[in-house]
Amino acid sequence: MTEIIELCPNRSLMNSSFEKYQFSTDAAPIISEIKLKNHVYRIEPNQNQESWLEARLFAFHNHLFKNVYDISCWFIDKDWTVWRLDKDNSLDEMYKLYSADIDLSKLMYNPSIGFTLNNITVISNGGEKLEVLVGSTKQNMKVFSLGPIEPGIIMNVQYIEKDLKIIVTMCTIAAKSDGKKYTQLTLLSCTLQYIENEIKNIYHINKQLLKVQGTVDYIYVEKNGNYLHSICQNNIDFEKGDTQESENKIKQSNIDLQIKTPKYYWSQDEDSLTVCIKILKQYTNKQPKIQVKPLELSVVMENEILIQGECQHRLEENMATWRFKGDTLQIDLSKYENGLMWNELIKGDTGGECLPNEALAAEIHTRLAHLCTDQNNTTGGDQPCIGFNAEQLEECDLEGKDNFLQRINLPMQTTTHLARLGSNNHVLFTCKRKYGQAICLRHDHDACVWMIDDVNDDAEWDIRHTHSFPRFGYVEASKTNKKFCVSPADGSYIAIVEHVRHVFLYEKPDDGAKTAKQRIIDLNCETSIMGAIATKKYLFVLSKDKLYRLQIYDN
């Protein structure tokens, strides 16, 4: 049985009085700028990788990889050398993936790297091979090769201590028989063979295939190896035989009925509310009973209660008009306080869904434009000009489908917990921690950071709203030239890194503060930005030929 959960932000962590991110002249100095021996390795989509799923996967690939267990960052250059930048700013050569005779035709994706807490590093070459590095230095490192595998991008690596194995989750774009593309997730289980507390061999024992009809923004496997977390643009299905597939579709349709069919829809403008309710066709010639009190709304049709409860704010009493549009009952209500925007129609009722009002959205856009200003209001200041970059995907490609946060029982191949995020509350960033993950989701105009931890109780899921960046959802949407959005595990700031040259830093506001600092850094770099990593003190930015370290805080 799937438990449908609601990700309701903690109201005490929301700052309704916040006004804007104020431009600050405080410096974020570039304390080191390392010239690379070779350019960063990167490939472009081939002629068969023309879907927008593949374009998105390539366009936003982060070529800089963060190891949260030793605070280092890694990348791979065109000579197939794996480099590590340590916390003491030492750039060390760790491993050479290939010699000159590599068959480039088998490389389908850009290389990727994943880490575990016990000095195990897994590297995908973007083709049919995985390299597993065991050890903390080049001198004591052991290397094990796994393959052939399905080419893909590493999204998560988890060490399962109780089973002495690692699970590597790969993402690839596959095609159906009719040519339509979808996202495939491959979970590779690899056993570690120990002799006298040392890993002597690693061999692949099992794989699970999952598919998603849309994008995948986040994947995490719990340390027990039994559960997978995901944020996708659709539900996850297991690859199964015909009989099992039919059973799965029946189960999935039941889930869809629970999460995709709200009891009613509502929208608003500054002085009114519109409520739309689907009704049975035999009721379209009946008259609804609508009762409007200052703080209560009731809609009844043929003794069936369609809506009933306490409203969030006051209504004009006994003022309502209604009409039928096909099989939909539309009700227009008047707000008592003009200009007051509602977050919910009925308090605590999760059965309805708020739809955006396009005219109102345009008005809000005008009113809130100051939130994403790139310069101080009191000074002219020469600030960087923000332009459109052809590498940036059209936003319309990313919208229109619902996003889902799921917890999946891998042995049972069932979804245990599911939250519908809607089409607008998308992922702003994810941040791996030593234990668990942090994810930041847009919630209306705000950004809410949630911590997801491993749990011992299979029935519970530990997901908590810990802090917020007020109005940041609007700010992020305004940055049409953005490539990366990153944040450290402590959530002290968010960095938006553009395709070329510029970095925008947004500090987390103090409780109840009306403003927070926004800083702009010009890297004076004319080549493409290829990676970014945020830590508590530093922001690391990787260009085609340089690695920058910016000091965000002194301590």
Helices and strands as residue ranges (DSSP letters): E 3-4, G 11-13, E 20-23, E 30-35, H 52-59, E 65-67, E 72-76, E 81-85, E 91-96, G 104-106, E 112-115, E 120-124, E 130-134, E 142-146, E 153-160, G 161-163, E 165-175, E 181-195, E 198-212, E 216-221, E 227-232, E 236-238, H 242-260, E 264-268, E 272-278, G 281-283, E 289-293, E 296-301, E 304-310, E 315-325, E 328-335, E 352-354, H 358-367, G 369-372, G 395-397, E 403-409, E 414-422, E 427-432, E 437-443, E 446-453, E 462-469, H 472-478, E 482-486, E 493-498, E 502-507, E 515-522, E 529-534, E 538-543, E 546-551
